[in-house]
Amino acid sequence: MGFVSFLGRVLFASIFILSAWQAFTEFGVDGGPAAKDLAPKFNVFKKNLSAKLGVAIPEIDVRHLAAGVVAMKGLGGLLFVLNTSFGATLLLLQLAITTPLIYDFYNYSPENAKFGILLNEFMQHAALFGALLFFIGMKNSIPKRQVKKKAAPKTKTG
């Protein structure tokens, strides 16, 4: 059972690790395609959030946001393979930040062709989020192994 669990974690984490590796190799000075795709969606998000809250949102360099996402994916994926809850938590945080930003189906009408594509991607990432929650829940529900103390030898009387 241990090998099957390890294999499952490796296959699951490969989504994040390979994605982080690709984004890292393409990063460059301008943040690469990840920052270019994220910039307009992040600006819309900031504008909407600022309007709802009534306060100005501070400027955040999208390259730094993209670098943080790449770091969380890579480190979280590697730690997840090693069976740590911290790795799963990093992946959860990364998904919670990026999924609503990148897959913004809510900004399109259902008649738009992009709506279905973005909704499908959003739901797939929501499923990954759920799988990570399941992993953390199962990891926390398994009692830690306790070392049993040897009972004192009984004396024979007789």
Secondary structure, DSSP 8 states (H G I E B T S, - for coil): -HHHHHHHHHHHHHHHHHHHHHHHHT-TTT-HHHHHHHHHHHHHHHHHHHHHHTS------HHHHHHHHHHHHHHHHHHHHTT-HHHHHHHHHHHHHHHHHH--GGGS-TTSHHHHHHHHHHHHHHHHHHHHHHHHHHHHHS----------------
